[in-house]
Amino acid sequence: MLIGLIRHGLTDWNALGKIQGQSDIPLNDEGRRQAEMLGDRLMQESYRWDYCITSNLSRAQETGKIVAGKLGIPLLEPDDRIRERAYGQVEGLTALEREAKWGKDWNLLELGQESDEALQLRGLAFLEDLSAKYPDSNVLIISHGGFLAQLYTALYKDKYTERIGNLSLTILEKKEAEWNALLYNCTRHILQNQP
């Protein structure tokens, strides 16, 4: 089994540096263009994808609709376990706004944000259910940067720590109980298409 883990395309809040969390912010035109570029890339690669599943937030759903449409594969029901971390009072704020309000260590305060542990547990539960349900299939998963970063921490500890790029592609292969990374946080399809 292969899974392709993808962060949704760009939104206006991404461009402004605002934390989105579970606020339902749609893709912008650049995010839609990024999804088209990834779809084009996946059509040309040797991996075959059977299904696509997204979080239940619109930016992930729209990204999935574009990519799955390009590949001609079914888009499964959204799964709220792969939605972004809830950031509580921090959602909608930029780094400067967060630091002005709560200081540089705002992330250590209790501001209603979901814990790393809770995020990791729901990510691992999702992977376990997915591999039990589709053991012989290859599935694209459209999710979110904060969620994916915590999923990679749960799977690999501190091996992968770079920021997850919009429309980045990570491919994991399941071998017995292990998920082996074949590709990590790749945005080649976007970099190749920049002016």
N, C-alpha and C positions, 0 to 999 in steps of 0.2 A: 504494500500500500504506500502510495505517495500522497502527501498533502502539500499544497502550495499555499503558503500563508502570505496574505497581501494586506497592506495598509491601504485604506480608502484614498481616493484622490483629494486634491487640494480643495479647501473651503476658504471663504473670506476670513473666517476666524483664524485658520491656520496662517494665512498671509499676514494677519495683524499680530500674530504671536499670542492669541488668547487661548486659554485652556477651554476646550469644548466639553470634555467629560460626556455626560449623558444628555447634554443640551442637543436638540435635534437640528443641527445646522446642515443645510444642503451643500452639495458640491457647487463650486463655481465653474465658469466656462473652462478655466485651465484644468481643473480637476476632471472634467469630462474628457478633455483632450488627452490627459494623462491615461485615463482608463482605456481610451481608444488605442493609444500607443502600446499599452501592455497587452491588450487583446491581439493586436497585430503581431507582437513579439511571440506570444504563445501559439499563434497559428503556425509560425515558422519553425518552432522548436520540435524536437523529437518526442518530448513527453506527450502522452495522451491524457486528457482530462475527461472524467465521466460526469461529474456534477460540480455545482457551485453552491455554496451556502454562505449567507451573510449574517451580520448582526442585524438587529431590528431597528437600527438608526438609519435615517434616509441616506446619509452620505455613503454608507457601506452598501445599502440596497441598490442605489443608483449605480455605483461602481460595479457591483455584481451583475446588474442587468446589462450593462454595456459589454463587460468581458464575456459573460455567458452567451450573449447574443452573437458576438463575433465568432465564438467557438461552436455555436450551435449545440450547447449542452443544457440540460435542465437546471433551472434555478430552484433549489429546494426551499422549503419554508425557512424563514429567518429564525435564528436561535439567539435568545437574549443572553445566553451565557457567554457569548463572544462579543458583547457590547463593551464599550469603553468603561473604564473605571469611573465611578461616581466621584466627583471632586467637591461636592457640597458647595460651601460659600465661595470657593475659588473659581468656579466656572464663570467664564466670560471676562476674566481679568488677564492682563498681560503680566509679564515678569516684573516690570516696574511698578505696576499697580499692586501686585501681591506683596512685593517687598516694602512698598510705602505703607501699606496697611498693617502688615504683620511681621516685617523684618525678613532677613535673608533665610532664616530657618523656618519659614511659614509651613513647610511640608512636615515639620515635626509637631505642629500644633493639631489639636482636634478641631477640625473645621468642617466635619461632615464627610470627609473623603473615605472611600473604601480602602481597607488595609491591603498591603501587598499580599498577605497570607490569604485573604478572602479571594482576591483576584486570581492568585495562583491555583487555589483549590477549584474554582469554577472552570478555569482553563484546562486543568488536568482531567477533570470529570468530563468535560466536553470531548477531549481527545479520546478518552477511554470509550465513551459511548459511540463516537464516530467510527473508531476502528472496529468495534464489535458489530456495528450495523453495516458497514461497507468495507469488510476486510480485503476484498479483492478489487477495490475501486481506487481511482485517483481523484481526489477532491480538492477543489480550490476553495479557500476560506477567506472571505473579505471581512477584515476586522479593523482594529484601531491601534495606534502607536503605543499608548500606555498599557493596554491589554497585552499586546504582543511582547513588549519588553518584559513584562512579568511572567508570561508563559515561557519565554526563553530562559529566564532566571530559574524558574521551577525545573526546567528540563536540563539545563547546562550550568547552573550556578553562575559564576562570573566569567564564563568563557566568552560570551557575546554581550558587549555593553554599549556598542555605538548606538546613537539615536536612530530610530526606525524612520526611514524616509517615506514620504507620501508615494503611494503606488510601488513601494519596494516589494520584491518577491523573495521569499525564503522557501526552499523546498526541503522537506523532511521525508525520509524513507523509514518505514517501520520494519525493523528486523527483530523478530521475536518480541521482547518487551522494550526494546530500545528504539528511540527516534534518532536517526542519524542525519545530520545536516549535510545535504548535498550542495546547497547554495544558501547564502545568507545575505539578506538585506540588499539585494541587487536592484539598482535603478538604471542599469545600462540602457534600457529602452527609452528612458527620459533623457539621459545625458547625450545619447546619439542624436536626439531630435531638437537639441537646443540650438538657437541661431548663433 
